[in-house]
Amino acid sequence: MLKMPIAAHIVRSLTEVLKRERESHSLFLISGMPGVGKTSLVKAVFSDLAYVDLNDIYPRNLARTQPADFFSVYGKRLIVDGIEKAPELTDYLPTDDSSQIVFVGYLPIEKKNLLIEYGGLKCHRVLPFSQREYAQKEPCLWGNEAIALRISYPQPGFFDVIRNGFLPRSDLAQSTSSFYESWLANFFANHVRDVLHAYKDALFFRYMKVLAEHNMQELNHSKYAKEAGISYATAIYWTDFLLDSGVLLEVPSMKLKERRQVKRSKLTYADSGLLTFLLGCSSGEELYAHANYYGVLAGFTAAEIIKNYAAKGVRAPLFFYRDTARKHVELAIESSNGWLPIAFLSQKAPSMKESIRHGDVLIKIGGACQDMLFVSDGTLSVETTSYPIVAASSL
């Protein structure tokens, strides 16, 4: 079994990025799914700022009813936690040069974009721990760093590592199931009902399960709405909420001028433990036997890549490709070295030959292309190959 250290003792990779940026920026938004460690990170980096939590009744009421007075009461050098509870506060920011405001939570996309354009807002997303962060290793930007030829396979217990998840403190819980049951109860109480104003927990939970069943498949709101028993408009609204709150991550289609290209995005859960809980997998064996195991493996890999880039304070240039001729590249990273296509070495994945044949389409339509990288789950091995193979457990 792979062992993970105590999450509470790990220094987040984003810490140094924020320390540098606070010297030249006065307005921040730190977002991420609930329980991911946003508040702990912000308090550690911005320890000299006052702190107010909008989950508390008095500051929340003041922010909602008298937003113009809020910063006069609490100060202009301030951490405001739970900004999603009163996004109108962003319309009354202090203009003093000595001010520094750090919002923790998430904002409607319109407000966020306005603050980025006119207020110099710096946005960072805190994600669940990556495997490299757990091991206190430097983040790896796969598209820009040379990949040495190597063949490595995951250690025994890898499926259980995926199932246990990567949220802070999840490794301390006696039961993975009880941890995620508690997480969902908190998520419904403090976010789904209070922010989204959706009071049908069972229906929202059903929709989250539908998304898990289709993890890393092309987004189809019409299909998901039908399976969950909700309207098309509600499916779009709830998906956007899960993306804004950091529960879901998006892998967009490549931005190529190709007429036959499919333009829909793929989605994956940010935390593999939450994903496998929603799928009802209580063991690594059940996870591997699940009908959408391949979607879990692809989503886990996508999330690891996104987390490594986010730890450096940048957005991952991660995409996928499919066209109407059924050419399909599961993942691809865009870099100065050309496209890095990524496929999977697994008994549940397409063959290496098929993946390589599909990957060749990038050379024709996308220009420069590196050798395809295969991510192995340890269930299938090859004796010799000219392609690099990396263990999913060491991404």
Secondary structure, DSSP 4 states (H G I P E B T S, - for coil): ------GGGPPPTHHHHHHHHTTT-SEEEEE-STTSSHHHHHHHHTTTSEEEETTSHHHHHHHHH-GGGHHHHH-SEEEEE-GGG-GGGGGG----TT-EEEEES---HHHHHHHHHHH--EEEE--SPPHHHHTTPPP--TTTS-----B--PPTTHHHHHHH--STTGGG-S-HHHHHHHHHHHHIIIIITTTS----HHHHHHHHHHHHHTTTSBP-HHHHHHHHT--HHHHHHHHHHHHHTTSEEEEPBP----TTB----EEEES-HHHHHHHTT--SHHHHHHSTTHHHHHHHHHHHHHHHHHHTTTS---EEEEEBTT--EEEEEE--TT-BEEEEEESTTS--HHHHHHHHTHHHHHH--BPPPEEEE-SS---S--SS-EEEGGG-
